[in-house]
Amino acid sequence: MLAAFEDQNRCRIEVTFSRWTTAEQPDLSVVAKAWERDADRRVAKPLGFTNVIWRAERLKTLEGLITFLLYQLDFQLAENEFATKAPKRA
């Protein structure tokens, strides 16, 4: 799923999991970033960024989590694409 998304959007996806605590319960904070394929991540800005707390979104599976993150990134990538293609107003 990640590879297909990367191929379709000509980008690289980075997913980072961090242990978190929500209401004294173990939880995960998950960050997904979309980068240009050959971007130097030390200086480049990501094309898209999303962060989710597992329990807050009531996600049940890892596949559901990845799908949710990719939908969020896809929306941001589309917004950026339309913003760069929109005609400039005078």
MODELLER restraints for C-alpha pairs under 7 A, 6 or more apart:
rsr = mdl.restraints
at = mdl.atoms
rsr.add(forms.Gaussian(group=physical.xy_distance, feature=features.Distance(at['CA:6:A'], at['CA:12:A']), mean=5.50, stdev=0.5))
rsr.add(forms.Gaussian(group=physical.xy_distance, feature=features.Distance(at['CA:6:A'], at['CA:13:A']), mean=6.65, stdev=0.5))
rsr.add(forms.Gaussian(group=physical.xy_distance, feature=features.Distance(at['CA:10:A'], at['CA:37:A']), mean=6.70, stdev=0.5))
rsr.add(forms.Gaussian(group=physical.xy_distance, feature=features.Distance(at['CA:11:A'], at['CA:34:A']), mean=6.24, stdev=0.5))
rsr.add(forms.Gaussian(group=physical.xy_distance, feature=features.Distance(at['CA:11:A'], at['CA:35:A']), mean=5.46, stdev=0.5))
rsr.add(forms.Gaussian(group=physical.xy_distance, feature=features.Distance(at['CA:11:A'], at['CA:36:A']), mean=4.78, stdev=0.5))
rsr.add(forms.Gaussian(group=physical.xy_distance, feature=features.Distance(at['CA:11:A'], at['CA:37:A']), mean=4.78, stdev=0.5))
rsr.add(forms.Gaussian(group=physical.xy_distance, feature=features.Distance(at['CA:12:A'], at['CA:34:A']), mean=5.62, stdev=0.5))
rsr.add(forms.Gaussian(group=physical.xy_distance, feature=features.Distance(at['CA:12:A'], at['CA:35:A']), mean=5.11, stdev=0.5))
rsr.add(forms.Gaussian(group=physical.xy_distance, feature=features.Distance(at['CA:12:A'], at['CA:36:A']), mean=6.22, stdev=0.5))
rsr.add(forms.Gaussian(group=physical.xy_distance, feature=features.Distance(at['CA:12:A'], at['CA:37:A']), mean=5.31, stdev=0.5))
rsr.add(forms.Gaussian(group=physical.xy_distance, feature=features.Distance(at['CA:13:A'], at['CA:32:A']), mean=6.84, stdev=0.5))
rsr.add(forms.Gaussian(group=physical.xy_distance, feature=features.Distance(at['CA:13:A'], at['CA:33:A']), mean=5.70, stdev=0.5))
rsr.add(forms.Gaussian(group=physical.xy_distance, feature=features.Distance(at['CA:13:A'], at['CA:34:A']), mean=4.67, stdev=0.5))
rsr.add(forms.Gaussian(group=physical.xy_distance, feature=features.Distance(at['CA:13:A'], at['CA:35:A']), mean=6.39, stdev=0.5))
rsr.add(forms.Gaussian(group=physical.xy_distance, feature=features.Distance(at['CA:14:A'], at['CA:32:A']), mean=5.56, stdev=0.5))
rsr.add(forms.Gaussian(group=physical.xy_distance, feature=features.Distance(at['CA:14:A'], at['CA:33:A']), mean=5.20, stdev=0.5))
rsr.add(forms.Gaussian(group=physical.xy_distance, feature=features.Distance(at['CA:14:A'], at['CA:34:A']), mean=6.49, stdev=0.5))
rsr.add(forms.Gaussian(group=physical.xy_distance, feature=features.Distance(at['CA:15:A'], at['CA:30:A']), mean=6.95, stdev=0.5))
rsr.add(forms.Gaussian(group=physical.xy_distance, feature=features.Distance(at['CA:15:A'], at['CA:31:A']), mean=5.63, stdev=0.5))
rsr.add(forms.Gaussian(group=physical.xy_distance, feature=features.Distance(at['CA:15:A'], at['CA:32:A']), mean=4.44, stdev=0.5))
rsr.add(forms.Gaussian(group=physical.xy_distance, feature=features.Distance(at['CA:15:A'], at['CA:33:A']), mean=6.61, stdev=0.5))
rsr.add(forms.Gaussian(group=physical.xy_distance, feature=features.Distance(at['CA:16:A'], at['CA:30:A']), mean=5.62, stdev=0.5))
rsr.add(forms.Gaussian(group=physical.xy_distance, feature=features.Distance(at['CA:16:A'], at['CA:31:A']), mean=5.15, stdev=0.5))
rsr.add(forms.Gaussian(group=physical.xy_distance, feature=features.Distance(at['CA:16:A'], at['CA:32:A']), mean=6.47, stdev=0.5))
rsr.add(forms.Gaussian(group=physical.xy_distance, feature=features.Distance(at['CA:17:A'], at['CA:28:A']), mean=6.51, stdev=0.5))
rsr.add(forms.Gaussian(group=physical.xy_distance, feature=features.Distance(at['CA:17:A'], at['CA:29:A']), mean=5.89, stdev=0.5))
rsr.add(forms.Gaussian(group=physical.xy_distance, feature=features.Distance(at['CA:17:A'], at['CA:30:A']), mean=4.63, stdev=0.5))
rsr.add(forms.Gaussian(group=physical.xy_distance, feature=features.Distance(at['CA:17:A'], at['CA:31:A']), mean=6.64, stdev=0.5))
rsr.add(forms.Gaussian(group=physical.xy_distance, feature=features.Distance(at['CA:18:A'], at['CA:28:A']), mean=5.65, stdev=0.5))
rsr.add(forms.Gaussian(group=physical.xy_distance, feature=features.Distance(at['CA:18:A'], at['CA:29:A']), mean=5.12, stdev=0.5))
rsr.add(forms.Gaussian(group=physical.xy_distance, feature=features.Distance(at['CA:18:A'], at['CA:30:A']), mean=6.33, stdev=0.5))
rsr.add(forms.Gaussian(group=physical.xy_distance, feature=features.Distance(at['CA:19:A'], at['CA:27:A']), mean=6.11, stdev=0.5))
rsr.add(forms.Gaussian(group=physical.xy_distance, feature=features.Distance(at['CA:19:A'], at['CA:28:A']), mean=4.88, stdev=0.5))
rsr.add(forms.Gaussian(group=physical.xy_distance, feature=features.Distance(at['CA:19:A'], at['CA:29:A']), mean=6.32, stdev=0.5))
rsr.add(forms.Gaussian(group=physical.xy_distance, feature=features.Distance(at['CA:20:A'], at['CA:26:A']), mean=6.13, stdev=0.5))
rsr.add(forms.Gaussian(group=physical.xy_distance, feature=features.Distance(at['CA:20:A'], at['CA:27:A']), mean=4.80, stdev=0.5))
rsr.add(forms.Gaussian(group=physical.xy_distance, feature=features.Distance(at['CA:20:A'], at['CA:28:A']), mean=5.07, stdev=0.5))
rsr.add(forms.Gaussian(group=physical.xy_distance, feature=features.Distance(at['CA:20:A'], at['CA:29:A']), mean=5.95, stdev=0.5))
rsr.add(forms.Gaussian(group=physical.xy_distance, feature=features.Distance(at['CA:21:A'], at['CA:27:A']), mean=5.18, stdev=0.5))
rsr.add(forms.Gaussian(group=physical.xy_distance, feature=features.Distance(at['CA:27:A'], at['CA:54:A']), mean=6.34, stdev=0.5))
rsr.add(forms.Gaussian(group=physical.xy_distance, feature=features.Distance(at['CA:27:A'], at['CA:55:A']), mean=6.47, stdev=0.5))
rsr.add(forms.Gaussian(group=physical.xy_distance, feature=features.Distance(at['CA:28:A'], at['CA:53:A']), mean=5.84, stdev=0.5))
rsr.add(forms.Gaussian(group=physical.xy_distance, feature=features.Distance(at['CA:28:A'], at['CA:54:A']), mean=5.42, stdev=0.5))
rsr.add(forms.Gaussian(group=physical.xy_distance, feature=features.Distance(at['CA:29:A'], at['CA:52:A']), mean=5.81, stdev=0.5))
rsr.add(forms.Gaussian(group=physical.xy_distance, feature=features.Distance(at['CA:29:A'], at['CA:53:A']), mean=4.57, stdev=0.5))
rsr.add(forms.Gaussian(group=physical.xy_distance, feature=features.Distance(at['CA:29:A'], at['CA:54:A']), mean=6.38, stdev=0.5))
rsr.add(forms.Gaussian(group=physical.xy_distance, feature=features.Distance(at['CA:30:A'], at['CA:51:A']), mean=5.63, stdev=0.5))
rsr.add(forms.Gaussian(group=physical.xy_distance, feature=features.Distance(at['CA:30:A'], at['CA:52:A']), mean=5.30, stdev=0.5))
rsr.add(forms.Gaussian(group=physical.xy_distance, feature=features.Distance(at['CA:30:A'], at['CA:53:A']), mean=6.33, stdev=0.5))
rsr.add(forms.Gaussian(group=physical.xy_distance, feature=features.Distance(at['CA:31:A'], at['CA:50:A']), mean=5.75, stdev=0.5))
rsr.add(forms.Gaussian(group=physical.xy_distance, feature=features.Distance(at['CA:31:A'], at['CA:51:A']), mean=4.35, stdev=0.5))
rsr.add(forms.Gaussian(group=physical.xy_distance, feature=features.Distance(at['CA:31:A'], at['CA:52:A']), mean=6.51, stdev=0.5))
rsr.add(forms.Gaussian(group=physical.xy_distance, feature=features.Distance(at['CA:32:A'], at['CA:49:A']), mean=5.81, stdev=0.5))
rsr.add(forms.Gaussian(group=physical.xy_distance, feature=features.Distance(at['CA:32:A'], at['CA:50:A']), mean=5.37, stdev=0.5))
rsr.add(forms.Gaussian(group=physical.xy_distance, feature=features.Distance(at['CA:32:A'], at['CA:51:A']), mean=6.40, stdev=0.5))
rsr.add(forms.Gaussian(group=physical.xy_distance, feature=features.Distance(at['CA:32:A'], at['CA:69:A']), mean=6.56, stdev=0.5))
rsr.add(forms.Gaussian(group=physical.xy_distance, feature=features.Distance(at['CA:33:A'], at['CA:46:A']), mean=6.21, stdev=0.5))
rsr.add(forms.Gaussian(group=physical.xy_distance, feature=features.Distance(at['CA:33:A'], at['CA:48:A']), mean=5.53, stdev=0.5))
rsr.add(forms.Gaussian(group=physical.xy_distance, feature=features.Distance(at['CA:33:A'], at['CA:49:A']), mean=4.50, stdev=0.5))
rsr.add(forms.Gaussian(group=physical.xy_distance, feature=features.Distance(at['CA:33:A'], at['CA:50:A']), mean=6.57, stdev=0.5))
rsr.add(forms.Gaussian(group=physical.xy_distance, feature=features.Distance(at['CA:34:A'], at['CA:46:A']), mean=5.66, stdev=0.5))
rsr.add(forms.Gaussian(group=physical.xy_distance, feature=features.Distance(at['CA:34:A'], at['CA:47:A']), mean=5.28, stdev=0.5))
rsr.add(forms.Gaussian(group=physical.xy_distance, feature=features.Distance(at['CA:34:A'], at['CA:48:A']), mean=4.97, stdev=0.5))
rsr.add(forms.Gaussian(group=physical.xy_distance, feature=features.Distance(at['CA:34:A'], at['CA:49:A']), mean=6.54, stdev=0.5))
rsr.add(forms.Gaussian(group=physical.xy_distance, feature=features.Distance(at['CA:35:A'], at['CA:46:A']), mean=4.90, stdev=0.5))
rsr.add(forms.Gaussian(group=physical.xy_distance, feature=features.Distance(at['CA:35:A'], at['CA:47:A']), mean=5.39, stdev=0.5))
rsr.add(forms.Gaussian(group=physical.xy_distance, feature=features.Distance(at['CA:36:A'], at['CA:47:A']), mean=6.90, stdev=0.5))
rsr.add(forms.Gaussian(group=physical.xy_distance, feature=features.Distance(at['CA:47:A'], at['CA:77:A']), mean=6.55, stdev=0.5))
rsr.add(forms.Gaussian(group=physical.xy_distance, feature=features.Distance(at['CA:48:A'], at['CA:73:A']), mean=5.58, stdev=0.5))
rsr.add(forms.Gaussian(group=physical.xy_distance, feature=features.Distance(at['CA:48:A'], at['CA:76:A']), mean=5.72, stdev=0.5))
rsr.add(forms.Gaussian(group=physical.xy_distance, feature=features.Distance(at['CA:48:A'], at['CA:77:A']), mean=6.19, stdev=0.5))
rsr.add(forms.Gaussian(group=physical.xy_distance, feature=features.Distance(at['CA:49:A'], at['CA:73:A']), mean=6.51, stdev=0.5))
rsr.add(forms.Gaussian(group=physical.xy_distance, feature=features.Distance(at['CA:50:A'], at['CA:69:A']), mean=6.73, stdev=0.5))
rsr.add(forms.Gaussian(group=physical.xy_distance, feature=features.Distance(at['CA:50:A'], at['CA:72:A']), mean=6.63, stdev=0.5))
rsr.add(forms.Gaussian(group=physical.xy_distance, feature=features.Distance(at['CA:50:A'], at['CA:73:A']), mean=6.68, stdev=0.5))
rsr.add(forms.Gaussian(group=physical.xy_distance, feature=features.Distance(at['CA:59:A'], at['CA:65:A']), mean=6.16, stdev=0.5))
